[in-house]
Amino acid sequence: MAEQTSTVDPAKGGPSRIPSGTGRTGRMEAVRPGVPRVRWWRRPWVAPLAVVAFAFLAFSLPPYLSLDPSLSRVPPPEGFAAYHPLLVAHILFGAVAMITCCLQIWPWFRQRHPAVHRLAGRVYVLGGVLPAGALGLVIGAFSPFGPMARVSNVILAALWLAFTVAGFRTARQRRFTDHRRWMIRSFALTMSIITNRIWGAIAAIILVPQLDTAFGGSETALVQAIAGLATWLGWTTSLLLAEWWLERGDAARRRRRTAVGTRPRLSA
């Protein structure tokens, strides 16, 4: 329930009470009472991350927009004709999630345009993560890159769905602190497709020279090893980074509370 502040009602000549945090029109302000405004330039990593995400999509999407299985970078498994259409749908819904979450993580945008933030959040959840995650459970279980990648993909899809649903529910319950924490985890898994590619390149650089030794000349074993390492490291490192970020913020808030609690009081 919003705090009440006393004001003077000119029509009645007496005090009236309006919720704090509202303007003269009665609408809620973008910034909640006691929460400092965030300058748009105080998060310098937001714009570069958005550029990387859009560049990644510009490179990854075109082969799948044609709906031609021969252009797919992921070979369809034998005996599963629906794999490619499901993969294309998963990629398109995932692209929606990536685009919308770039707006969601921008604190300045959240404060200045809360209505658009809520709308983009619904698109992120209902038009991005939920369908992409559900499809990810299916195509992940039939990944052509071996059992190591299949297990990782299924766990990733399940956690992506769970974190996002938890974030959506806490927002509906107006538990905004919990909502922020769950959605940061969801965001980390959304963007893990990018770190997946980075780890894949690193694994290839390290393992390809060992094709004839460690893998006995088997290119299939080499590809499965690279894919398995990339899929596991892609989302686990992103999630660990998100947890470090959350703990870093919580630790800073605890230090501020401790500093306020131990501040000496002036005697009257």
TINUMI-581189 format. One record per residue (C-alpha): residue number from 0; x, y, z. Coordinates in steps of 0.1 Angstrom, whole numbers, plus 5000, padded with zeros to 4 digits. Example, Ala and Ser with C-alpha at 12.3 -4.5 7.8 and 13.67 -1.06 7.14 Angstrom:
BEGIN
> 0|5123|4955|5078;
> 1|5137|4989|5071;
//
This chain:
BEGIN
> 0|5000|5000|5000;
> 1|5014|5034|4990;
> 2|5025|5058|5017;
> 3|5002|5088|5022;
> 4|5012|5124|5023;
> 5|4992|5154|5033;
> 6|4984|5181|5008;
> 7|4960|5210|5008;
> 8|4929|5206|4987;
> 9|4921|5241|4973;
> 10|4885|5232|4966;
> 11|4878|5222|5002;
> 12|4902|5243|5020;
> 13|4915|5213|5040;
> 14|4940|5186|5038;
> 15|4936|5158|5014;
> 16|4958|5127|5010;
> 17|4974|5114|4978;
> 18|4998|5085|4974;
> 19|5034|5095|4976;
> 20|5053|5090|4943;
> 21|5024|5104|4923;
> 22|5023|5136|4903;
> 23|4995|5162|4902;
> 24|4977|5140|4876;
> 25|4976|5111|4901;
> 26|4997|5088|4879;
> 27|5026|5070|4894;
> 28|5060|5086|4886;
> 29|5086|5065|4868;
> 30|5109|5066|4898;
> 31|5097|5052|4931;
> 32|5102|5073|4963;
> 33|5136|5068|4978;
> 34|5150|5053|4946;
> 35|5176|5075|4929;
> 36|5173|5083|4892;
> 37|5196|5063|4870;
> 38|5214|5083|4843;
> 39|5212|5068|4809;
> 40|5250|5068|4806;
> 41|5256|5050|4840;
> 42|5254|5016|4824;
> 43|5280|5018|4796;
> 44|5278|4980|4789;
> 45|5241|4981|4778;
> 46|5247|4996|4744;
> 47|5277|4974|4734;
> 48|5258|4943|4745;
> 49|5228|4954|4724;
> 50|5251|4959|4694;
> 51|5267|4924|4699;
> 52|5232|4908|4702;
> 53|5219|4925|4670;
> 54|5251|4916|4652;
> 55|5248|4880|4663;
> 56|5212|4879|4651;
> 57|5221|4895|4618;
> 58|5246|4867|4612;
> 59|5226|4838|4626;
> 60|5191|4844|4613;
> 61|5194|4846|4575;
> 62|5200|4808|4568;
> 63|5168|4800|4587;
> 64|5146|4826|4573;
> 65|5147|4809|4540;
> 66|5132|4777|4556;
> 67|5157|4757|4535;
> 68|5171|4727|4556;
> 69|5202|4726|4534;
> 70|5212|4760|4547;
> 71|5209|4751|4583;
> 72|5240|4752|4604;
> 73|5226|4724|4625;
> 74|5222|4691|4606;
> 75|5188|4675|4613;
> 76|5189|4641|4630;
> 77|5178|4611|4609;
> 78|5142|4600|4613;
> 79|5129|4633|4627;
> 80|5114|4653|4598;
> 81|5099|4680|4620;
> 82|5133|4689|4636;
> 83|5141|4717|4611;
> 84|5107|4735|4614;
> 85|5109|4732|4652;
> 86|5145|4745|4651;
> 87|5135|4775|4629;
> 88|5106|4784|4653;
> 89|5129|4781|4683;
> 90|5154|4804|4667;
> 91|5128|4830|4658;
> 92|5112|4831|4692;
> 93|5146|4832|4707;
> 94|5154|4862|4686;
> 95|5123|4880|4700;
> 96|5136|4872|4735;
> 97|5171|4886|4728;
> 98|5157|4918|4712;
> 99|5132|4926|4740;
> 100|5156|4918|4769;
> 101|5181|4944|4756;
> 102|5155|4970|4765;
> 103|5145|4953|4798;
> 104|5180|4954|4813;
> 105|5184|4992|4807;
> 106|5177|5009|4841;
> 107|5171|5043|4826;
> 108|5146|5030|4801;
> 109|5127|5011|4829;
> 110|5124|5042|4850;
> 111|5115|5066|4822;
> 112|5091|5044|4803;
> 113|5076|5019|4828;
> 114|5045|5012|4806;
> 115|5067|5002|4776;
> 116|5089|4982|4800;
> 117|5058|4962|4811;
> 118|5047|4956|4776;
> 119|5081|4945|4764;
> 120|5083|4922|4794;
> 121|5051|4904|4784;
> 122|5065|4901|4748;
> 123|5098|4887|4763;
> 124|5080|4861|4783;
> 125|5050|4851|4762;
> 126|5063|4858|4727;
> 127|5099|4849|4734;
> 128|5111|4827|4762;
> 129|5081|4804|4768;
> 130|5077|4792|4732;
> 131|5115|4792|4726;
> 132|5121|4773|4758;
> 133|5094|4747|4752;
> 134|5107|4741|4717;
> 135|5143|4740|4731;
> 136|5133|4710|4753;
> 137|5123|4691|4722;
> 138|5151|4700|4698;
> 139|5177|4698|4727;
> 140|5167|4662|4734;
> 141|5174|4654|4697;
> 142|5205|4674|4692;
> 143|5228|4658|4665;
> 144|5259|4668|4686;
> 145|5259|4639|4710;
> 146|5246|4630|4745;
> 147|5268|4656|4763;
> 148|5252|4684|4743;
> 149|5217|4669|4746;
> 150|5218|4668|4784;
> 151|5231|4704|4786;
> 152|5205|4717|4761;
> 153|5176|4702|4780;
> 154|5188|4715|4814;
> 155|5193|4749|4799;
> 156|5158|4750|4784;
> 157|5142|4739|4817;
> 158|5161|4765|4838;
> 159|5153|4792|4812;
> 160|5116|4784|4815;
> 161|5117|4781|4853;
> 162|5136|4814|4859;
> 163|5114|4833|4835;
> 164|5081|4820|4849;
> 165|5094|4828|4884;
> 166|5102|4863|4873;
> 167|5068|4868|4857;
> 168|5050|4855|4887;
> 169|5069|4878|4912;
> 170|5062|4908|4890;
> 171|5025|4899|4890;
> 172|5027|4897|4928;
> 173|5045|4931|4929;
> 174|5076|4915|4945;
> 175|5099|4936|4924;
> 176|5131|4928|4942;
> 177|5126|4891|4936;
> 178|5114|4898|4901;
> 179|5146|4916|4892;
> 180|5167|4887|4905;
> 181|5149|4861|4886;
> 182|5149|4881|4854;
> 183|5186|4887|4856;
> 184|5191|4850|4857;
> 185|5167|4846|4828;
> 186|5186|4873|4808;
> 187|5219|4855|4815;
> 188|5205|4823|4799;
> 189|5189|4842|4770;
> 190|5223|4857|4761;
> 191|5242|4824|4767;
> 192|5238|4815|4731;
> 193|5265|4842|4724;
> 194|5289|4829|4750;
> 195|5282|4794|4736;
> 196|5297|4804|4703;
> 197|5327|4820|4720;
> 198|5334|4789|4740;
> 199|5329|4768|4709;
> 200|5356|4788|4691;
> 201|5380|4784|4720;
> 202|5374|4747|4722;
> 203|5379|4742|4685;
> 204|5413|4761|4687;
> 205|5424|4738|4715;
> 206|5410|4704|4703;
> 207|5413|4704|4665;
> 208|5451|4699|4666;
> 209|5444|4668|4686;
> 210|5421|4652|4660;
> 211|5446|4624|4651;
> 212|5458|4618|4687;
> 213|5431|4623|4714;
> 214|5402|4615|4690;
> 215|5418|4588|4669;
> 216|5410|4607|4636;
> 217|5372|4607|4643;
> 218|5357|4640|4633;
> 219|5324|4630|4648;
> 220|5340|4625|4682;
> 221|5358|4659|4678;
> 222|5326|4678|4669;
> 223|5307|4662|4698;
> 224|5335|4672|4722;
> 225|5336|4708|4710;
> 226|5298|4711|4710;
> 227|5295|4695|4745;
> 228|5321|4718|4760;
> 229|5305|4749|4743;
> 230|5270|4741|4754;
> 231|5279|4735|4790;
> 232|5303|4763|4794;
> 233|5280|4787|4775;
> 234|5252|4788|4800;
> 235|5270|4778|4832;
> 236|5295|4807|4830;
> 237|5268|4832|4821;
> 238|5247|4820|4851;
> 239|5277|4822|4875;
> 240|5284|4857|4863;
> 241|5248|4867|4869;
> 242|5249|4853|4904;
> 243|5282|4871|4911;
> 244|5265|4903|4899;
> 245|5235|4898|4922;
> 246|5257|4890|4952;
> 247|5278|4920|4944;
> 248|5248|4943|4946;
> 249|5235|4926|4978;
> 250|5269|4929|4994;
> 251|5269|4966|4986;
> 252|5234|4971|5001;
> 253|5245|4952|5033;
> 254|5275|4975|5037;
> 255|5253|5006|5033;
> 256|5228|4993|5059;
> 257|5257|4984|5083;
> 258|5272|5019|5078;
> 259|5239|5036|5086;
> 260|5232|5013|5116;
> 261|5267|5020|5131;
> 262|5266|5058|5125;
> 263|5270|5076|5158;
> 264|5239|5096|5169;
> 265|5242|5132|5181;
> 266|5230|5137|5216;
> 267|5203|5163|5221;
//
